[in-house]
Amino acid sequence: MNPFALLGVDETADDAAVRAAYLAGVRRFPPDRDPDAFQRIRDAYQAIRDEEHRLDFRLFGPAASRWAPPLA
């Protein structure tokens, strides 16, 4: 899954653009009409919802959501 492609945003998109794409996707595929598409959009947004998550995704790929930094 490439969350950038799924949401239709560039990898350099900022928080506002990612959120706008997510909200557009939710309006297009509401959970009561297409739960599978809604889940994919929600997962994509969770993977790249802010700059830190986008950096993790670019560095570690799809496994980034399961990645946790080591304890200091």
Secondary structure, DSSP 8 states (H G I E B T S, - for coil): --HHHHHT--TT--HHHHHHHHHHHHHHS-TTT-HHHHHHHHHHHHHHSSHHHHHHHHHHGGGGGG------
